[in-house]
């Protein structure tokens, strides 16, 4: 969450806050965690989904705002902020790679928003 908080104009509400004020990034619980992908407890793998909501569905500027967040690179790119690189390493896991984004709309508290859901492949050390 901290990596997205540095993107200008993108809010990252605390988990369970129940309140979303766009533009905002919401981390979803992984649907599946694959244990023991290497050497017994050497590594676990999961897909972390992050939904970015930018504005109400009828807001014509929402798609323009979304464009910067879904770009593959740039100061407001979610992918660039989340991907692990030698200059952007993680301490909580080994690798994070955002490999896809699906754009569309999402409904939160009965309000339809323009948004995108990013999928980040995460691999980290398995717990003993």
N, C-alpha and C positions, 0 to 999 in steps of 0.2 A: 504494500500500500504506500509505503514511503517513497518509492520510486515514481509513482504517479503524482504524488502531492507536489512535486517540483514543477510539473507542467503548468504553465501559466493559464489560469482560468479554470482549471479542472479541480473540482472538489472531490475529496475521498472521505465520505462519512464513516464514522466508526461502526464496526459490526454491531448490528442490533439496534442502531439508532432509530430505525423506523421512519426516518425522514430523508428524502432525497430532493435536493435542489439542483437542477441541471445548470451547467454541465457537471456531471458527477460520474464517478467510476465506482461500481459496486462489485465486490468479489463474491462469487458464488461458491458454495461448498463443492468440492470435487465429487463427481458421480462415482468414481472408481479410483482406488489406489492399488497398484500392482506391487506386491511385496517381493523381495528376494530376486530382483532381476539380474543380480550378479553375486557370485560367491556367497551363498547363504544370505546373510544379513548385510551384504555389501552395499546394496542400493535399492531404493524404492522409486517408483515412477508414477506420476499422475498427470492429468490434464487440469489445469487451473483455468476456469472461465471467468472473464471479467467483462461486465456489461457497462458500456459508456452511454449515458443518456444525455442528449444535448438540448432538447427543447420539445415543446408539444408538437404533435404530428402535423398540425395545421400551420405551424410557423415556417414560412418560406426560407428564413435564414438558417434554420436548423441544419439543413443539408450542407450548407456552406461551412458551418462550424464543424460539422462531423468530418468533413474532408481532411482537415489538418490532423485530427486524431487518428484517422485510419491510414494516413500516409505511411509508407515503409520507413521513412527517415524524416528528420526535421525536429525543430525544437518542441513541437506539440505532438509528436508521433508516440503513440502508446507502445508500438513495437520497439522503437528505439530505446525508450525508457526502461522497458522490461527485459529485453534480451541481455543475457550475460555475455560479456566479452572480456578479453584480458584487461581492458581499462575500466570495465563496468562489472566486476566480479560480485558474487554473492558469498555471504558467510553462512547462510542458513541452508544452502543446498549447493549442488555442484553445477548444474546448468539450468537455464531457463531460455526457451526458444519459442517466440510467438510465431506460429506457422499458418494461422488463418484468421480471418475476420468475416463475420456475416453481418451485413447491414439490414436494417428494417425497422420495425417498431416494437416497442415493449410497453406493457401496461403495468403501472405501479400505482397502487391506491386508486384504481379506477380512472387513471389519466393515461392517455396514449402518448408515448414519447417517440421521437426519432432517435435511433441509437444503433449501436453495433456491439456484437459480442465477440471478443477476442479469445482464442484458445492458445494457451501457453503450455508447452510440454515441459514438465519439471522433473528433474532427477536429483535425488539426494541420498545421503548415507542412510542406511537402515538403522533403526534403533536396536540396541542389543537385546 
